[in-house]
Amino acid sequence: MTLYVTLDKGMVAFSPEDATISAIIQSKQYKIRIRRYVSSTEPNKILFKRDLSYLAMQRAIDAFALCAKELGFELVVDSPIRDYIDDREMFLVARSKLGIEIKQHDEKLTEHFAAFESVVNEQLERKLRDRQMWDAFFMTSMKKASNFSVPGSGKTSSVYACFAYLSSIGKIKRILVVSPKSAFGPWIDEFKQCFGAKRELNAFCIHDVGYSSSAAKKSALRYECGNVNLLLFNYESVKTYKDEIKGIVADDTLLVFDEVHKVKRIGGEYASAAIEIAADASYVIAMTGTPIPNTYQDIFNLLHILYGNEYDDFFGFTTQALKNPSPATTQQVNAKLRPFFCRTTKEQLQVPPPNSDMVLPVYVTIDEENILNVLLKKYKKNKLLLMLRILQLESDAKQLLNAIDLSEFSYILDDDVEVDEIDYANYSDEILDLINSQGLSSKTMQCLSLVRGLVAQGKPVVVWCIYVDTIRHLTDLLNNAGVSTCSVFGSVGLDQRTELLDGFKSQKYQVLVTNPNTLAESVSLHGICHDAVYFEYSFNLVHLLQSKDRIHRLGLPNDQYTQFYYLQPVFKSPEGYFSMSEQIYERLKEKERVMLQAIEGGVLETQPTTEEELDAIFQQVLQ
């Protein structure tokens, strides 16, 4: 008796003799080790599941071998199956080896790199730094890879170098970018700055007002994008236009996910759509300066975007193992990941370092201290609400009278904690009278003085906040004080946002007031502004790094200063002096130190959870 294993739209085991199949199905080996891989059986066939990985195929064949030995029949495996398994086994192993060789600038790649560099220099008007060129060579050679370089290190230029090379040799015709909406303008601007007169931009933006409906956009994507070389989608739009995008990326397209940490939620609809459109793409780049905001689980979706078909075979880490990895697992994860990402710091690109931070303590009034004591008692069991309420007290006490919907502030969290509580701000009449009697807060007065002083020296200023009410309040105060100020926040439309930013860059406005949730990604202000004031800030390291890098990034001249100011209200409490902002600042600096140390060591770092952050911040006053 002979059993044949072959490929026929999936793996199939068959035998000319019905008795062979019947004997196998009734065997102990089949029930224990083989049946899990089977979709159905026929009189002389066993049909396996269509989506078996090569490792599952190999395990099934090994189980058949044991079964054949026990039953005394011959097992014949067709060469196409052997070739397929060998090819898949070698694919990521070879790709992994190549990634390490490129990162080590292996001598045998010198000629290939020189040829790549020559083409890129010919195609681009902008000249890349050596480190950027190597990153571009890495992403191009790997075909599917991540760029985890820190914000402000020129990742976009490196991606355009990939595009320049691949399009010049006929591999691709266009680049499709999925990013936050705020990054659309920078991708367009960077295209023009990278290519200059050497290549004309022909862009399609999913939010172009020229299209009256989603049906019109779908029609344009199907029939009118043949000559488009840059397509821009935000993560929220991918699900709606998924089929059209899949048709585009399957042919001659470089697919880029910018700020890919936006789809870290496992099973989320944005992540699922991203994974689906990437499945058929030949060239994929995933970009983020903060690949692991919280746990190693944050890389699960990223690796499925890049290597969905190979994940189980090559990486194989379960979500639970990634959530709470042992030291051995952490080491194994980093060893597996290291060949597939490049990561460059601004120091490696010789961006001039910023000045030492200007930390400005603000000693508050007795009334503000009394209100703090009320908040500490009222919100001691909900530290996230406590943090948000203290921020309101520090900025404008009257904001304490507003309800807070915690779900609106989930973006400041480093992890995926579900928050949906609404606090309606119930206070006693005595406390209400105290809140209503407050004028400008101590921190607000200090901020106005600082900003007016900087503007008087001819320095444009960015002021970073969290609350939209604070943004509006500061904007009004500064304008009323004769300081030309604009503000950008979430509800400001894309066209108006571009107009305001252009106005700031042209010095129509002296001050820009904004928040990280709106403007922390991709926007470049370093050509005009070198001073940033942190009025409100949270423990979210992603927001800190990205907001800092709006004015401190690649392209600064060597003698250019950059200055960051942090306002830190100080309260006197029974436990001594307490500054929530100081505690948050120290947490941020420690997390930044850990990140840079990890980059130097070639590994990926994890960060504390939201609960751990809040416990540390309030440890002094909530014993």
C-alpha positions in Angstrom: 0.0 0.0 0.0 1.2 3.5 -0.9 0.1 6.9 0.4 1.0 10.0 -1.8 1.2 13.5 -0.4 1.0 16.2 -3.0 -0.1 19.9 -3.6 -3.4 20.5 -5.3 -4.8 23.9 -4.2 -3.5 22.9 -0.8 -2.0 19.7 0.6 -3.7 16.5 -0.3 -3.0 12.9 0.8 -4.4 10.2 -1.5 -4.1 6.6 -2.3 -5.4 4.5 -5.2 -6.5 2.0 -2.6 -9.5 3.0 -0.4 -8.3 0.6 2.4 -5.2 2.7 2.9 -7.2 5.9 3.7 -9.6 4.0 5.9 -6.8 2.4 7.9 -5.1 5.8 8.5 -8.4 7.5 9.6 -9.0 4.8 12.2 -5.4 4.9 13.5 -4.4 6.4 16.9 -1.8 8.7 15.2 -4.4 10.2 13.0 -6.8 11.0 15.9 -4.0 12.4 18.1 -1.7 14.2 15.6 -3.2 14.4 12.1 -6.9 15.2 12.4 -6.3 18.8 13.6 -4.8 19.7 10.1 -7.6 18.1 8.1 -10.6 19.9 6.6 -12.4 16.8 5.1 -12.0 13.3 3.8 -13.1 11.4 0.8 -13.0 7.7 0.0 -9.4 7.8 -1.3 -8.3 11.3 -0.2 -7.5 13.4 2.9 -7.9 17.1 2.2 -5.9 19.4 4.5 -6.9 23.0 5.6 -6.1 25.5 2.9 -4.2 28.0 5.2 -1.7 25.6 6.7 1.7 27.1 7.3 4.8 25.3 6.1 5.6 24.2 9.7 2.1 22.7 10.0 2.6 20.9 6.7 5.9 19.5 8.0 4.3 18.4 11.3 1.5 16.7 9.4 3.9 14.9 7.1 6.0 13.8 10.2 2.8 12.4 11.8 2.0 10.5 8.5 5.5 9.1 8.6 4.9 7.6 12.0 1.5 6.3 10.9 3.0 4.7 7.8 5.6 2.9 9.9 3.0 1.5 12.2 0.7 0.4 9.4 3.4 -0.9 7.1 2.7 1.2 4.0 4.9 3.4 1.9 4.8 7.2 2.2 5.7 9.2 -0.9 5.9 13.0 -0.6 5.9 14.9 -3.9 8.9 17.1 -4.6 6.8 20.3 -5.0 5.8 20.0 -1.3 9.4 19.4 -0.2 10.5 22.4 -2.3 7.7 24.6 -0.9 8.6 23.7 2.7 12.3 24.2 2.1 11.7 27.6 0.4 9.5 28.9 3.1 11.9 27.7 5.8 14.8 29.5 4.1 12.9 32.7 3.2 12.9 34.5 6.6 16.1 32.8 7.6 17.9 34.3 4.6 16.1 37.6 5.1 17.1 37.6 8.7 20.7 37.0 7.8 20.6 39.8 5.2 19.2 42.3 7.7 22.1 41.7 10.1 24.6 42.0 7.3 23.2 45.3 6.2 23.1 46.7 9.8 26.7 45.6 10.2 27.7 47.2 6.8 29.1 43.9 5.7 32.0 44.4 3.2 30.3 42.0 0.6 27.5 44.5 0.3 29.7 47.5 -0.4 29.3 47.3 -4.2 25.5 46.9 -3.9 25.3 49.8 -1.5 27.4 52.0 -3.8 25.1 51.2 -6.8 22.0 52.0 -4.7 23.5 55.2 -3.4 24.4 56.3 -6.9 20.8 55.8 -8.2 19.3 57.6 -5.1 21.6 60.6 -5.4 20.7 60.9 -9.1 17.0 60.7 -8.4 16.8 62.9 -5.3 17.5 66.6 -5.1 17.9 66.3 -1.3 21.1 64.7 -0.2 20.8 62.1 2.6 23.1 61.6 5.5 25.1 58.4 5.3 23.0 56.8 8.1 19.8 57.7 6.3 21.1 56.1 3.1 21.9 52.9 4.9 18.4 52.9 6.4 17.0 53.3 2.9 19.2 50.5 1.5 18.1 48.3 4.4 14.3 48.9 3.8 14.7 48.5 0.1 16.7 45.2 0.3 14.5 43.7 3.0 11.3 44.4 0.9 9.3 44.3 4.1 10.8 46.0 7.1 10.4 48.5 10.0 12.0 51.8 10.6 12.0 52.6 14.4 14.2 55.6 14.2 13.4 58.3 16.7 11.0 61.1 15.7 12.8 63.9 13.9 15.5 61.6 12.4 14.4 61.8 8.7 12.5 58.6 8.3 10.3 60.1 5.6 13.3 61.0 3.5 14.7 57.5 3.8 11.4 56.1 2.6 11.4 58.4 -0.4 14.9 57.2 -1.2 13.5 53.6 -1.3 10.7 54.9 -3.6 13.3 56.7 -5.8 15.4 53.6 -6.3 12.6 51.1 -6.8 10.7 53.3 -9.2 13.9 54.0 -11.2 14.5 50.3 -11.8 10.9 49.6 -12.7 9.9 47.7 -9.6 7.2 50.1 -8.4 5.3 53.1 -9.8 3.7 54.6 -6.8 3.8 54.9 -3.0 0.7 54.5 -0.9 0.9 55.9 2.7 -1.4 55.1 5.6 -0.9 57.6 8.3 -2.6 60.0 10.7 -4.4 62.8 8.9 -2.0 65.4 10.3 0.8 63.7 8.4 -0.7 64.2 4.9 0.7 67.7 4.5 4.3 66.7 5.6 4.3 63.7 3.2 3.4 66.1 0.3 5.9 68.7 1.4 8.7 66.1 1.9 8.0 64.7 -1.6 8.6 68.1 -3.1 11.7 68.8 -1.0 13.2 65.3 -1.7 12.6 65.3 -5.5 12.5 69.0 -6.3 12.3 69.6 -10.0 13.4 66.0 -10.7 10.0 64.5 -10.3 6.5 65.9 -10.5 4.1 65.1 -7.6 0.8 63.7 -8.6 -1.1 63.0 -5.4 -4.4 61.5 -4.4 -5.7 62.4 -0.9 -8.6 60.4 0.5 -10.0 63.6 2.1 -9.8 65.7 -1.1 -12.9 67.9 -1.1 -13.1 67.5 -4.8 -14.8 64.2 -4.3 -18.4 64.5 -3.3 -18.9 61.0 -1.8 -17.1 57.7 -0.9 -18.5 56.3 -4.1 -16.8 59.0 -6.1 -13.5 58.3 -4.3 -13.8 54.6 -4.9 -14.4 55.2 -8.6 -11.4 57.5 -8.7 -9.2 54.9 -7.0 -10.3 52.2 -9.6 -10.1 54.2 -12.7 -8.3 57.5 -12.3 -5.1 56.8 -10.4 -3.0 55.3 -13.1 -0.6 58.3 -13.1 -0.8 59.0 -9.4 2.6 58.5 -7.6 1.5 59.3 -4.0 -1.7 58.1 -2.3 -2.6 59.2 1.2 -5.1 57.5 3.5 -5.6 57.8 7.2 -6.1 54.7 9.4 -9.8 55.3 9.9 -10.4 55.4 6.1 -8.7 52.1 5.2 -11.7 49.9 6.2 -14.0 51.8 3.8 -11.7 51.7 0.9 -10.1 48.3 1.6 -10.9 46.6 -1.6 -9.7 49.5 -3.7 -6.5 49.7 -1.8 -5.8 46.0 -2.1 -6.2 46.3 -5.8 -3.6 49.1 -5.9 -1.0 47.6 -3.5 -1.0 44.2 -5.2 0.7 45.8 -8.2 3.7 48.1 -8.5 3.2 49.9 -5.2 5.3 50.6 -2.1 3.0 50.4 0.9 3.9 52.5 3.9 2.4 52.6 7.4 3.4 55.8 9.2 3.0 56.0 13.0 2.1 52.3 12.9 1.7 52.2 16.7 -1.7 53.7 15.9 -2.9 50.1 15.1 -1.4 48.3 18.1 -4.8 47.1 19.5 -4.9 43.4 18.8 -8.2 42.5 16.9 -9.0 46.2 16.4 -10.8 47.1 13.2 -8.1 49.5 12.0 -5.4 46.9 12.7 -7.4 44.1 10.9 -7.9 46.3 7.9 -4.2 47.2 7.8 -3.1 43.6 8.0 -5.5 42.7 5.2 -4.3 45.3 2.7 -0.7 44.5 3.4 -1.1 40.7 2.7 -0.6 41.0 -1.1 1.9 43.9 -1.1 5.5 43.1 -2.3 7.1 46.1 -0.6 6.0 47.2 2.9 7.5 49.7 5.3 6.2 50.2 8.9 7.4 53.3 10.6 7.2 54.5 14.2 9.6 56.1 16.6 8.0 54.3 19.5 7.5 50.7 18.6 6.6 49.4 22.1 4.8 52.1 24.0 3.8 49.6 26.7 4.4 45.8 26.2 5.9 43.5 23.6 2.2 42.8 22.6 2.5 46.1 20.7 4.6 44.4 18.0 2.1 41.7 17.3 0.1 43.6 14.7 3.2 45.2 13.3 4.7 41.8 12.5 1.5 40.6 11.1 1.4 43.6 8.8 4.9 42.8 7.6 5.0 39.0 7.8 1.4 37.8 8.2 2.0 34.5 6.3 5.3 33.8 8.1 4.5 35.0 11.6 3.5 31.6 13.1 6.3 29.8 11.3 9.2 32.2 12.1 8.2 34.3 15.1 5.4 32.3 16.7 5.0 34.3 19.9 1.5 34.1 21.5 -0.1 37.3 22.7 0.1 36.1 26.3 3.8 35.4 26.0 4.3 38.9 24.6 2.2 40.5 27.3 4.2 39.1 30.2 7.5 37.8 28.7 10.1 36.1 30.9 13.7 37.3 30.6 14.4 34.4 28.3 11.4 35.2 26.1 12.4 38.8 26.0 15.8 37.9 24.8 14.4 35.5 22.2 11.9 38.2 21.0 14.7 40.7 20.5 16.9 38.2 18.7 14.1 37.4 16.3 13.2 41.0 15.7 16.6 42.6 15.5 17.2 41.7 11.8 13.9 43.2 10.6 14.2 46.8 11.8 16.5 49.8 11.5 16.7 52.4 14.2 18.6 55.7 14.1 19.0 58.4 16.7 19.3 62.1 16.1 22.8 62.0 17.6 23.9 59.5 15.0 22.7 61.9 12.4 24.6 64.7 14.1 21.5 66.8 14.8 22.7 69.5 17.3 21.6 68.7 20.8 19.0 70.9 22.5 19.9 73.1 25.4 19.3 71.7 28.8 15.6 71.9 29.7 14.4 75.0 31.5 12.3 73.7 34.4 10.3 76.6 35.9 8.7 76.0 39.3 5.6 78.0 39.9 4.6 78.4 43.6 0.8 78.5 43.8 -1.6 80.5 46.0 -3.2 79.3 49.2 -6.5 79.1 47.4 -5.0 76.8 44.8 -3.5 74.6 47.6 -6.9 74.4 49.3 -8.6 73.3 46.1 -5.9 70.7 45.6 -6.6 69.2 49.0 -10.3 68.9 48.0 -9.3 67.1 44.8 -7.0 64.7 46.6 -9.8 63.6 48.9 -12.5 63.5 46.2 -10.5 61.6 43.6 -8.1 59.5 45.6 -9.7 56.3 44.2 -9.4 57.4 40.6 -5.9 58.6 39.9 -6.4 59.2 36.2 -9.3 61.6 37.0 -7.2 63.1 39.8 -4.4 63.9 37.3 -6.8 65.5 34.8 -8.5 67.5 37.5 -5.2 68.8 38.9 -4.2 69.8 35.4 -7.4 71.8 35.2 -6.7 73.5 38.5 -3.2 74.4 37.5 -4.4 75.9 34.1 -7.8 77.5 34.9 -9.7 76.5 38.1 -13.0 77.2 36.4 -12.5 74.2 34.2 -13.1 72.1 37.3 -16.8 72.9 36.9 -16.9 71.0 33.5 -17.7 67.4 33.3 -14.9 65.1 32.2 -15.5 62.1 29.9 -12.5 59.9 30.4 -12.9 58.3 27.0 -12.0 61.6 25.4 -8.6 61.4 27.1 -7.7 57.8 26.3 -5.1 59.1 23.8 -2.8 60.2 26.6 -2.5 56.7 28.0 0.5 54.5 27.0 -1.6 51.4 26.9 -5.0 50.2 25.9 -6.9 50.6 29.2 -10.6 51.0 28.6 -11.9 54.2 30.1 -15.5 55.4 29.8 -16.3 57.0 33.1 -17.9 60.5 33.1 -17.2 62.8 36.1 -19.9 65.5 36.5 -17.9 67.7 39.0 -20.2 67.8 42.0 -18.8 70.2 44.7 -20.1 71.8 47.9 -21.3 75.4 47.7 -18.3 76.5 49.6 -15.9 74.9 47.1 -17.9 76.2 44.2 -17.6 79.7 45.6 -13.9 79.2 46.0 -13.5 78.0 42.4 -15.6 80.7 41.0 -13.6 83.4 42.8 -10.3 82.3 41.1 -8.8 84.6 38.5 -5.8 83.6 36.3 -3.9 80.7 37.7 -0.4 81.0 38.9 0.8 78.9 36.1 -1.1 80.9 33.5 0.4 84.1 34.6 3.9 82.6 34.5 3.2 81.3 31.0 2.0 84.6 29.7 5.0 86.3 31.1 7.4 83.7 29.6 5.8 83.8 26.2 5.6 87.5 26.0 9.2 87.8 26.9 10.3 85.3 24.2 8.2 87.1 21.6 9.7 90.4 22.6 13.0 88.9 21.6 11.7 88.1 18.2 11.3 84.4 18.9 8.3 82.4 17.6 6.9 80.0 20.3 5.0 76.8 20.3 2.9 76.2 23.5 1.8 72.6 24.2 -1.4 71.9 26.1 -3.8 69.0 26.6 -7.2 70.5 27.1 -8.9 72.3 24.2 -10.4 74.7 26.7 -6.9 75.6 27.7 -5.8 76.1 24.1 -8.6 78.5 23.5 -8.1 80.3 26.8 -4.4 80.9 26.3 -5.0 81.9 22.7 -7.5 84.5 23.7 -5.3 85.8 26.6 -2.2 86.2 24.3 -4.2 87.9 21.5 -5.7 90.2 24.0 -2.2 91.0 25.2 -1.2 92.0 21.7 0.7 88.8 20.9 -0.5 87.4 17.5 -1.5 83.8 18.3 -3.1 81.0 16.4 -4.3 77.6 17.7 -4.7 74.2 16.2 -6.7 71.3 17.8 -8.7 68.3 16.7 -11.9 70.1 15.4 -9.8 72.4 13.1 -10.3 71.2 9.6 -7.4 70.1 7.4 -7.4 73.0 5.1 -7.7 75.6 7.9 -5.0 73.7 9.8 -2.7 74.0 6.8 -3.5 77.7 6.5 -2.7 78.4 10.2 0.5 76.4 10.1 1.6 78.3 7.0 0.8 81.5 8.8 2.9 80.5 11.7 5.8 79.5 9.4 5.5 82.9 7.6 5.5 84.7 10.9 2.0 86.0 10.5 1.5 84.5 13.9 4.1 84.8 16.7 2.7 81.9 18.8 1.1 78.6 18.0 -0.9 76.9 20.8 -1.8 73.2 20.2 -1.8 69.8 21.7 0.1 66.6 20.9 -3.0 64.6 20.0 -3.4 66.9 17.0 0.0 68.1 16.0 2.7 65.9 17.5 3.2 63.8 14.3 5.1 64.7 11.2 4.7 68.4 11.1 8.0 70.3 10.8 8.4 73.7 12.4 12.2 73.7 13.0 12.8 76.1 10.1 11.1 78.9 12.0 10.7 78.0 15.7 13.2 77.0 18.3 11.4 77.6 21.6 8.6 75.4 23.0 6.7 75.8 26.2 5.1 72.8 27.9 2.1 74.2 29.7 0.2 71.0 30.2 1.8 67.5 29.7 1.1 63.9 30.6 3.3 60.9 31.1 2.8 59.8 27.5 6.4 59.4 26.2 5.2 59.2 22.6 3.6 62.6 22.8 6.6 64.2 24.5 9.1 62.9 21.9 6.9 63.7 18.9 6.1 67.2 20.2 9.7 68.0 20.9 10.7 66.9 17.5 8.4 69.4 15.7 11.2 71.9 16.4 14.2 69.7 17.1 14.9 67.4 14.0 17.2 66.7 11.2 18.0 69.7 9.1 19.0 72.1 11.9 22.3 73.9 11.3 25.1 73.0 13.7 24.9 76.3 15.6 21.2 76.4 16.1 19.9 76.3 19.7 16.6 74.5 20.7 15.0 75.3 24.0 12.2 73.5 25.9 10.5 75.1 28.9 8.5 73.1 31.4 6.1 74.9 33.8 5.8 73.0 37.1 3.3 74.3 39.7 4.4 73.5 43.3 1.9 73.0 46.1 2.5 72.8 49.8 0.8 69.8 51.4 0.9 68.1 54.8 3.4 65.7 53.3 5.7 68.6 52.1 6.0 70.3 48.8 4.3 68.4 45.9 4.5 69.0 42.2 2.5 66.7 40.0 4.2 68.2 36.9 7.6 67.6 38.4 6.7 63.9 39.0 5.4 63.5 35.4 8.5 65.2 34.1 10.9 62.9 36.0 8.9 59.9 34.7 9.2 61.1 31.2 13.0 61.7 31.4 13.5 58.2 32.9 11.5 56.6 30.1 13.5 58.6 27.5 16.7 57.4 29.1 15.5 53.8 29.0 14.6 54.2 25.3 17.9 55.6 24.3 19.8 52.9 26.3 17.8 50.3 24.5 18.6 51.8 21.1 22.3 51.7 21.9 21.9 48.1 22.9 20.0 47.1 19.8 16.9 45.9 21.6 13.3 47.1 22.0 12.3 48.6 25.4 9.0 48.3 27.3 7.5 51.0 29.4 5.4 51.1 32.6 1.6 50.7 32.5 -0.8 53.5 33.1 -1.5 52.2 36.6 2.2 52.0 37.5 2.7 55.6 36.2 -0.2 57.0 38.3 0.9 55.1 41.4 4.4 56.6 41.1 3.2 60.1 40.5 0.9 60.3 43.5 2.9 58.1 45.9 3.9 61.1 48.0 0.4 62.5 48.6 -1.8 59.4 48.5 -0.2 57.1 51.1 
